[in-house]
Every structure is written in C-alpha cells, then in structure tokens.
Amino acid sequence: MSNVPETRPVLPAEVARAVEDQDRLAVLRGLEMLDTAADADFDRVSRLAAALMKAPIALVTLLDNKRQWFKSCLGLEETETATDISFCAHAISAGDEPMVVTDATADRRFEANPLVTGKHHIRFYAGAPMVVAGARIGTLCVLDRTPHAFHSAAELDQLKMLAGLAASLFTLKDAKRSGALAEVALAREEKRRAIALDAASLASWAWDIRGDVIECDALLPQLFNLPSSTRLRARDIIAAIDPRDVHQTEARFRDALAGGDDYFGEYRVKGSHPPRWIATRGRIIDRDSDGKPTLVFGVNYDISERKLGEERQRLLLRELNHRVKNTLATVQALATQTVRHARRPSEFLEAFGSRLQALGVAHNLLSDREWRGIGIRELVQLEVRPFDSADQPRITISGADLLLSPDQAVGLGLILHELASNALQYGSLSVASGTVDLGWTTEGGKGNRRLVLTWTESGGPRVAPPERQGFGSILIRRSLAKIISSEVTHEFRPEGVFAEVSMPLEELSK
C-alpha cells in the first residue's frame, strides 16, 4: 500500500520462517493464481465472511515472500500490500486456527504497523489460514477501523469453514486447469469423488435392506460424526439424527419404501454445534418378487450453510444444489443400470464410482462455461488422458475442434470412458504394442450437420465377441444413444474393437 514509512517493521523470526518456507511457497506458486483476474466465486466467500463477522473489509489473500496479493478484495481499493506489514503473515505462522486482534493499537505486534498508524486506520483483524496440500497459502480475513469484542467460538468456526471453502476453490480451480484431479481420482479410486462431487460435497452409498448393510464412501460417516468406516447400518444413521427430525425423516422414508421409488429428506445431525444440516436423495434400485425394496442407492450432502447462513450464503448453495439436480437424473440412470449388472453392492460402488468420475469431468467443464457447451477436443483429451501415457502416448487424436451441447458432452464423455476402460482392461491398451486411433469428422451442410466419431483399436489381443453384454456395451449402444439422439456402431472385430458414433450437431455460440 502507499504512504508506508521508510522504517518498516521486521517480521519476528518464527513468522519469517513460516513465510519463507520453501514447501509452502512451492504450493502457492504452483497454483499460478497470483495476479489473475477477479473471480466471482471468491468474491462470494469474502462477502459471506464480511457479513458473518460484521466487518466492512474482507480479503482472500495469497501470501508470497515479499508481498501479499488479494484474490478477492471487499472494502479496499488496493490489490496487494507488502508481506512485512501483513497481519496475515502472523496468522499463517500461528497454526490452522483463526487469529484475532481485537484492537491493534493495544497489540505490541501491530501498534506501530503502517496499516494501523496510516490512512487505513486498521483496528480489528480476524483471519483464518487457507490450507492447500498441507500448506498455508494465505488467509480469509476481515478487518475494521474500529475495535471489536472477541467473537464467539461458533463465529470463528464458521470463519474457519469459509476459509476451508476458499482453499477448496483454489484446489478445484487448479485441478481443472491442469487436469490433475482426474489423474488423482483414477489413482485413488477409493475416494470416488470427481470434480462435480467434490464441489457439491456428496457422499454416496448403497443400502442392502435385507442385510441392513450400507456400503459407503469415507465421507458419509464424517457427515454424521460417526467413526470412520465404509460399512454402516441404517440404525447407526437414525441414531445420529437430531431427535427433533427423526420422526419426520422415518415417516418420509417409510412412505418412499411403500409407495414410490424416490426419497428426499433434510435433517440435523445430533449434537452438532453449530447445527449441521444434511440432505439425502435416494432411489430404490431393486425389489424382490413381492415388491419389497431390497437395495437403495443414494447420496448425502451437507447443507448447513444454506440452512444457517446469511441470505447470500443460502443463494450460493441453492445455485450449487440446482447443478446437482440437473445431473441427478443421469446419475440415477447410471446407478440403475450399473446395479443390474453388479453381483454385490461393493462391485456396484466401484463400477458406479468410475462412471461418475467420467460424468464429473464433463460436468466440471460445463459448469466452468456456464452450461453453454464444450469443445470436443478438450472433452476428448480429458476423458482419455487417464488411460494413456504422456511419455509414450498410444491414443492418437485427430479432428477439427467444434462445440458440443451439454447433453452431447455428457453422453459422449461416458461413451469414451467406457471404450477406454474396456481397452485398458481387455483390448489394445492392455498390452504395450496396442494403439487406439480416435478421430472425428463432420458431414452435411448448415442446419443438417452431423458429427461422426470413430474409435479404432489395433495391435492388441485378438478379439472375440463377448458371450454376454455388460453394462458398458449397453451404455455405448443403446442407453446413451437415446439421450444424445445418436447412432452408435460397436463391433468386436478380430483385429480390435471398432466403434462409430454419429450425432446431429446443434448450432452453438461460444
């Protein structure tokens, strides 16, 4: 900032060590977010922090060794300040908990700071570190020109959660830029949350009603404050629900089991302070010969901020919930078909998780482009990258770039995932000598254009048609063909699998 005296503060040794830590700086600079354009997602977080703490100034700061730069700035004209006069440098050195300065003039660390003695007249500061990959890259902080009383533990916990949300945004945007999230998700299959699920904090599960066994991912017990496990019982979940909501929750679920296939509920978790609200969406996947439900698939997600936050916070979560609803029909269709071809719930979760990741890649691209469409080249590269090697690529991609509609992008992404997964397990990509030629062309004139995409495997094991069609083949040939109005050829030729997808092209603008 301007008008800083020549005699500048000197950071205490322990603060300077935290700022200069090379691992921390490597994570920060690896994000490549310094000096980037304004981002509405981070602005929403800073506005929520200002409203929560009742302060006129809120910042999302990235702390480099010489300067701190503001990714979001509410209430100040400047975009950066020197690190050696930064309150945030002290905050990141203090640990992962929020740091609070109720009156800077009464704090020996800051009483002579130019931000306190100069034109900005800062008196109050509260900042929570943003932690990415184990490194405190900066803070979400609020400031005021008048002193504050010390805020409650609940408010500081909420500030910390908002800082965690900001850190997650940095992680997601970096993963989207580099494609790293898809690779990590493939390498760590047990986490099973692709870009869209991570943004929505969804926990997936499959409930075998006859055995009362819920196969779930690691997030579900966390949401209900239960011990870490991938197997729960329905009564464990009911016991974790706030008694005020148990009766309504059980009644709604009984109605769904008796009269329909779909269930939706919202309830509080018992003993959580501040209250944690959880939403559940489920669908009955299988019934016995008497019509009684035997298997239910569902997702849970935390809606505390929407329930308990300020109006702007609720609007932000409703927007996110709207995106989840738009993809829920596709998710449920995938679940229904996958479970019909799975022998047990754990096999269902594994197969469903990988298909959900492929859906997440396309969904994340669409979200970034406000659901206006995706370039086919970018979609193809992201979907097949986890199945290829960067050092010795074996998948050749060719074709002019063009825009796909949202439905086409989602459908084609799932088809490519199934083809590549099958090639890696059984086809040409299962041996070192195998290759895949993936290309596309367009046919027809304006108003009647069609995309023709071909997948040709060669150099792999000799191919024989399978005796029984798996869900992957059904997905490729029939199910998605209906969604994207396409014609699909899927042949098991002796020299390698061949597939051709032909679909009408819509006139889309970027």
C-alpha positions in Angstrom: 0.0 0.0 0.0 1.1 3.6 -0.5 2.4 6.1 2.1 4.4 3.5 4.0 7.2 5.0 6.2 10.8 4.2 5.3 11.3 2.4 8.6 9.5 -0.8 8.1 8.5 -3.5 10.6 10.7 -6.5 10.8 8.9 -9.8 11.0 9.7 -11.9 14.1 11.9 -14.9 13.3 9.2 -17.5 13.7 6.9 -15.6 11.4 9.6 -15.0 8.8 10.3 -18.8 8.8 6.7 -19.6 8.2 6.5 -17.1 5.3 9.8 -18.2 3.7 9.1 -21.9 4.0 10.0 -23.3 0.6 7.4 -26.1 0.6 4.7 -23.5 1.3 5.9 -21.2 -1.4 6.1 -24.1 -3.9 2.4 -24.9 -3.3 1.4 -21.3 -3.5 3.3 -20.6 -6.8 2.2 -23.9 -8.2 -1.4 -22.8 -8.1 -0.5 -20.0 -10.6 -3.2 -17.7 -9.1 -1.2 -14.6 -8.3 -2.2 -11.6 -10.4 -5.1 -13.4 -12.0 -8.5 -11.9 -12.9 -11.3 -11.3 -10.5 -13.4 -14.4 -9.7 -17.0 -14.2 -8.5 -16.7 -17.5 -6.5 -14.0 -16.0 -4.2 -16.0 -12.7 -4.1 -19.0 -14.6 -2.7 -16.8 -16.1 0.0 -15.4 -12.7 1.1 -18.9 -11.2 1.2 -20.1 -14.1 3.4 -17.1 -13.6 5.7 -17.8 -9.8 6.0 -21.5 -10.5 6.8 -20.6 -13.2 9.3 -18.1 -11.1 11.2 -20.0 -7.8 10.7 -16.9 -6.1 9.3 -16.6 -3.7 6.3 -13.4 -5.2 4.9 -12.9 -8.8 3.8 -10.0 -10.2 1.8 -8.9 -13.5 0.3 -5.1 -13.2 0.5 -2.3 -15.1 -1.1 0.9 -14.6 0.8 4.2 -14.6 -1.2 7.6 -14.0 0.5 7.7 -10.2 -0.5 4.0 -9.3 -1.0 0.5 -10.5 -0.2 -1.9 -10.2 -3.1 -5.7 -10.1 -2.8 -7.6 -12.7 -4.9 -10.8 -11.0 -3.6 -11.0 -7.6 -2.0 -14.1 -6.1 -0.4 -13.8 -2.6 1.1 -10.3 -1.6 -0.1 -9.1 -0.2 -3.3 -5.6 -1.7 -3.2 -4.9 -5.2 -4.6 -1.8 -6.0 -2.6 0.5 -5.0 0.3 4.0 -5.8 1.5 4.4 -9.0 3.4 6.4 -7.4 6.2 3.4 -5.2 7.3 0.9 -8.1 6.8 -1.3 -9.2 9.6 -1.8 -12.4 7.6 1.9 -13.4 7.9 1.4 -13.7 11.6 -1.9 -15.6 11.1 -0.3 -18.3 9.0 2.6 -18.8 11.4 0.2 -19.2 14.3 -1.3 -22.5 13.1 -4.5 -23.6 11.4 -6.9 -21.9 13.8 -8.1 -18.3 13.3 -6.0 -15.4 14.6 -7.9 -12.5 16.2 -6.7 -9.0 17.0 -9.5 -7.1 18.8 -7.6 -3.7 19.0 -4.3 -3.4 17.0 -3.3 -0.3 19.0 -3.1 -2.4 22.1 -1.2 -5.2 20.5 2.6 -4.9 20.6 3.0 -6.7 17.3 0.9 -4.2 15.4 0.8 -0.9 17.3 3.4 0.7 15.0 2.3 -1.0 11.8 1.7 1.5 8.9 -1.7 -0.1 8.3 -2.6 0.9 11.9 -0.9 4.3 12.1 -1.5 5.3 8.5 -4.5 6.2 6.4 -6.2 2.8 6.7 -6.5 3.1 10.5 -6.9 -0.7 11.0 -8.0 -1.7 14.5 -9.6 -5.1 14.2 -8.4 -8.2 12.4 -9.6 -11.8 12.2 -8.0 -14.2 9.8 -8.3 -18.0 9.2 -5.5 -19.7 7.2 -6.4 -21.3 3.8 -4.7 -24.7 3.7 -3.9 -26.3 0.3 -1.9 -29.6 0.1 -0.9 -29.1 3.7 0.5 -25.6 3.1 -1.0 -22.3 4.5 -1.0 -20.3 1.2 -2.8 -17.2 2.7 -5.9 -16.3 4.7 -9.5 -15.4 4.5 -9.6 -12.3 6.7 -11.9 -9.5 7.8 -10.8 -6.0 9.1 -12.4 -3.0 10.7 -11.3 0.5 11.5 -12.9 0.2 15.0 -12.1 -2.3 17.7 -14.3 -5.4 18.1 -15.1 -7.5 21.1 -13.7 -11.1 20.8 -16.0 -13.1 18.5 -17.7 -16.3 19.7 -16.2 -19.7 19.1 -19.1 -20.5 16.8 -18.4 -17.5 14.6 -14.7 -18.2 14.4 -15.5 -21.8 13.5 -17.7 -20.5 10.6 -14.9 -18.2 9.5 -12.6 -21.2 9.5 -15.1 -23.3 7.5 -15.3 -20.4 4.9 -11.5 -20.4 4.7 -11.7 -24.1 4.0 -14.2 -23.5 1.3 -11.9 -20.9 -0.3 -9.0 -23.3 -0.1 -11.2 -26.0 -1.8 -11.9 -23.5 -4.6 -8.2 -22.9 -5.1 -7.7 -26.7 -5.2 -10.6 -27.3 -7.7 -9.6 -24.5 -10.0 -6.0 -25.7 -10.1 -7.1 -29.2 -10.7 -9.4 -28.0 -13.5 -6.6 -26.1 -15.1 -4.1 -28.9 -15.1 -6.3 -32.0 -15.3 -4.6 -33.3 -12.2 -7.9 -34.0 -10.4 -8.9 -36.7 -13.0 -5.5 -38.4 -12.6 -5.6 -38.3 -8.8 -9.2 -39.6 -8.8 -8.1 -42.5 -11.0 -5.1 -43.3 -8.9 -7.1 -43.1 -5.6 -10.2 -44.9 -6.6 -11.4 -45.3 -3.0 -12.2 -41.6 -2.8 -14.5 -41.8 -5.8 -15.3 -38.1 -6.0 -14.7 -36.3 -9.2 -14.8 -32.6 -9.7 -18.6 -32.1 -9.6 -19.0 -34.3 -6.4 -16.1 -32.6 -4.7 -17.7 -29.2 -5.3 -21.0 -30.5 -4.0 -19.6 -32.5 -1.1 -21.6 -35.5 -2.0 -21.3 -38.8 -0.1 -22.6 -41.9 -2.0 -24.0 -45.1 -0.5 -25.8 -48.4 -1.4 -28.1 -49.9 1.2 -28.8 -53.7 1.2 -32.0 -53.6 3.2 -32.3 -57.4 3.9 -28.8 -57.5 5.5 -29.0 -53.9 6.8 -25.6 -53.1 5.4 -24.8 -49.7 3.9 -21.7 -49.7 1.7 -20.5 -46.1 1.6 -17.5 -43.9 0.9 -15.4 -42.3 3.7 -17.4 -39.0 3.6 -20.7 -40.5 4.9 -19.6 -41.3 8.5 -17.9 -37.9 8.6 -21.1 -36.1 7.9 -22.9 -37.9 10.7 -20.0 -37.7 13.2 -19.6 -41.5 13.2 -16.3 -43.5 13.4 -14.5 -43.9 10.1 -15.9 -46.9 8.2 -17.1 -48.0 4.7 -19.9 -50.2 6.2 -22.7 -48.8 8.3 -26.2 -49.8 9.4 -29.4 -47.9 8.9 -29.9 -47.7 12.7 -26.5 -46.0 13.0 -27.7 -43.2 10.7 -31.1 -42.9 12.5 -29.3 -42.7 15.9 -27.1 -39.9 14.6 -30.1 -37.7 13.5 -31.3 -34.9 15.8 -34.4 -36.2 17.8 -36.4 -33.3 16.6 -36.1 -34.6 13.0 -36.2 -38.4 13.5 -40.0 -38.8 13.3 -40.4 -36.8 10.1 -37.4 -38.5 8.5 -38.6 -42.0 9.3 -42.1 -41.2 8.1 -40.9 -39.9 4.7 -38.6 -42.8 4.2 -41.4 -45.3 5.0 -43.7 -43.6 2.5 -41.0 -43.8 -0.2 -40.4 -47.5 0.5 -44.1 -48.3 0.4 -45.4 -46.1 -2.4 -42.6 -44.9 -4.7 -39.0 -45.2 -5.8 -37.6 -41.8 -4.8 -36.8 -40.3 -1.4 -35.7 -36.8 -0.4 -35.1 -35.6 3.1 -33.4 -32.9 5.2 -32.4 -33.2 8.9 -30.0 -32.1 11.5 -27.1 -34.2 13.0 -27.4 -34.8 16.7 -25.0 -33.0 18.9 -23.5 -30.8 16.3 -22.8 -27.2 17.2 -23.5 -25.1 15.2 -26.2 -27.4 13.8 -25.2 -29.4 10.8 -27.9 -30.0 8.2 -27.7 -33.0 5.9 -29.8 -33.6 2.8 -30.5 -37.1 1.4 -31.6 -38.2 -2.1 -32.2 -41.8 -2.7 -33.8 -44.2 -5.2 -35.0 -47.8 -4.8 -32.9 -49.8 -7.3 -34.2 -53.3 -6.7 -37.3 -55.1 -5.3 -38.0 -58.7 -4.5 -40.7 -60.8 -6.1 -43.2 -59.4 -3.5 -42.4 -55.9 -4.5 -40.5 -55.2 -1.3 -37.4 -53.0 -1.7 -34.1 -54.8 -1.4 -31.5 -52.2 -2.5 -31.4 -48.4 -2.3 -28.9 -46.1 -3.8 -28.4 -42.5 -2.5 -26.3 -39.5 -1.9 -25.9 -37.2 1.2 -24.5 -33.8 1.3 -24.0 -31.0 3.9 -26.5 -28.1 3.6 -25.6 -26.3 6.8 -24.5 -23.1 5.1 -27.7 -22.9 3.2 -29.8 -23.5 6.3 -27.9 -21.4 8.8 -26.0 -18.7 6.8 -27.0 -15.3 5.6 -29.3 -14.9 2.6 -26.4 -14.6 0.2 -24.9 -17.8 1.5 -28.2 -19.6 1.0 -28.4 -18.3 -2.6 -24.9 -19.6 -3.3 -25.8 -23.1 -2.0 -29.1 -23.1 -3.9 -27.2 -22.4 -7.1 -24.9 -25.4 -6.3 -27.9 -27.6 -5.5 -29.5 -26.6 -8.8 -26.5 -28.0 -10.6 -26.7 -31.3 -8.6 -30.4 -31.6 -9.5 -29.7 -31.1 -13.2 -27.3 -34.1 -13.2 -29.2 -36.3 -10.8 -31.4 -37.9 -13.5 -28.2 -39.0 -15.3 -26.6 -40.2 -12.1 -29.7 -42.2 -11.1 -29.9 -43.8 -14.6 -26.3 -44.8 -14.4 -26.9 -46.3 -10.9 -29.9 -48.2 -12.1 -28.1 -49.8 -15.0 -24.9 -50.4 -13.1 -26.5 -52.2 -10.2 -28.4 -54.5 -12.6 -25.0 -55.8 -13.8 -23.3 -55.9 -10.4 -23.2 -59.0 -8.3 -22.8 -57.3 -4.9 -23.0 -53.7 -3.5 -19.2 -53.3 -3.3 -18.9 -54.1 -7.0 -21.7 -51.7 -7.7 -19.9 -48.9 -5.9 -16.6 -49.5 -7.7 -18.2 -49.5 -11.2 -20.5 -46.7 -10.4 -17.7 -44.5 -8.9 -15.6 -44.7 -12.1 -18.6 -43.8 -14.3 -19.4 -40.9 -12.0 -15.9 -39.6 -12.4 -16.3 -39.6 -16.2 -19.5 -37.7 -15.8 -17.8 -35.3 -13.4 -15.2 -34.4 -16.0 -17.8 -33.2 -18.5 -19.9 -31.7 -15.8 -17.0 -29.6 -14.5 -16.2 -28.3 -17.9 -19.8 -27.4 -18.5 -20.0 -25.6 -15.1 -16.9 -23.6 -16.0 -18.6 -22.5 -19.2 -22.0 -21.8 -17.7 -23.5 -24.8 -19.5 -23.1 -23.2 -23.0 -21.2 -26.1 -24.5 -17.8 -27.8 -24.6 -15.1 -28.0 -27.3 -14.9 -31.7 -28.4 -11.1 -31.7 -28.4 -10.9 -30.6 -24.7 -13.5 -33.1 -23.7 -11.8 -36.0 -25.6 -8.4 -35.2 -24.1 -9.7 -35.0 -20.5 -11.7 -38.2 -20.8 -8.9 -40.4 -22.3 -5.9 -38.9 -20.6 -6.1 -41.2 -17.5 -5.9 -44.2 -19.8 -2.8 -43.1 -21.8 0.9 -42.4 -21.1 2.3 -38.9 -21.5 5.8 -40.3 -22.2 4.7 -42.8 -24.9 1.2 -41.9 -26.0 -0.8 -44.7 -27.7 -4.0 -42.9 -28.3 -3.9 -40.8 -31.4 -6.5 -37.9 -31.5 -7.4 -36.1 -34.7 -10.3 -33.8 -35.9 -11.2 -30.1 -36.0 -12.5 -28.6 -32.8 -16.2 -27.9 -32.5 -18.8 -27.2 -29.8 -21.0 -29.9 -28.3 -24.2 -29.3 -26.5 -24.3 -30.1 -22.7 -26.3 -33.4 -23.3 -23.9 -34.4 -26.1 -20.8 -33.7 -24.0 -22.1 -35.7 -21.0 -23.2 -38.6 -23.2 -20.1 -38.7 -25.4 -17.8 -38.4 -22.3 -19.4 -41.5 -20.8 -19.1 -43.4 -24.1 -15.4 -42.5 -24.3 -14.8 -43.6 -20.7 -16.4 -47.0 -21.3 -14.4 -47.6 -24.5 -11.1 -46.5 -22.9 -11.8 -48.5 -19.7 -12.6 -51.7 -21.7 -9.5 -51.1 -23.9 -7.3 -50.8 -20.9 -8.7 -54.0 -19.3 -9.2 -56.3 -22.3 -8.3 -54.5 -25.6 -5.5 -52.8 -27.3 -4.3 -50.7 -24.3 -3.9 -53.9 -22.2 -0.6 -54.7 -24.0 2.4 -52.5 -24.8 2.1 -52.9 -28.5 -1.6 -51.8 -28.7 -2.8 -48.4 -30.0 -6.1 -46.5 -30.5 -7.0 -44.2 -33.4 -9.6 -41.7 -32.2 -10.9 -39.2 -34.8 -13.9 -37.3 -35.9 -15.3 -35.5 -39.0 -18.4 -33.6 -39.8 -20.9 -34.4 -42.6 -23.8 -32.4 -44.1 -24.4 -28.7 -44.5 -25.7 -25.9 -42.3 -28.8 -26.9 -40.4 -28.1 -30.6 -41.1 -24.6 -31.2 -39.8 -23.6 -34.4 -38.1 -20.6 -35.4 -36.1 -19.1 -38.8 -36.9 -16.5 -40.0 -34.3 -14.6 -43.3 -34.7 -12.7 -45.4 -32.2 -10.3 -48.0 -33.8 -8.2 -50.3 -31.7 -5.2 -52.3 -33.2 -2.1 -54.1 -32.1 -3.9 -55.7 -29.1 -5.0 -59.3 -28.3 -7.2 -61.0 -30.8 -10.8 -60.0 -30.2 -13.8 -62.3 -29.9 -17.4 -61.1 -29.4 -18.4 -61.5 -25.7 -21.0 -64.1 -24.9 -22.8 -61.7 -22.6 -23.2 -58.0 -23.0 -22.1 -56.0 -20.0 -23.5 -52.6 -19.0 -20.6 -50.9 -20.8 -21.7 -52.3 -24.1 -25.4 -51.5 -23.4 -24.4 -48.0 -22.3 -22.5 -47.5 -25.6 -25.0 -49.0 -27.9 -28.4 -48.1 -26.6 -28.8 -46.1 -23.4 -26.8 -43.0 -24.3 -27.9 -43.2 -27.9 -31.4 -42.2 -26.7 -30.1 -39.3 -24.6 -28.0 -37.7 -27.4 -30.0 -38.8 -30.4 -27.1 -40.6 -31.8 -26.5 -43.7 -33.9 -23.8 -46.0 -32.4 -21.9 -48.9 -34.0 -20.0 -51.1 -31.7 -18.1 -54.0 -33.3 -15.8 -56.7 -31.8 -13.6 -57.2 -34.9 -10.7 -59.8 -34.6 -8.0 -57.1 -35.1 -9.6 -54.8 -32.4 -12.7 -53.1 -31.2 -14.3 -50.6 -33.5 -16.9 -48.0 -32.6 -18.6 -45.2 -34.5 -20.8 -42.5 -33.0 -22.9 -40.3 -35.3 -25.0 -37.5 -33.9 -26.6 -34.3 -35.1 -24.7 -31.1 -34.3 -26.6 -28.1 -32.8 -25.6 -24.5 -33.7 -24.0 -23.2 -30.6 -22.2 -20.0 -29.9 -19.1 -19.7 -27.6 
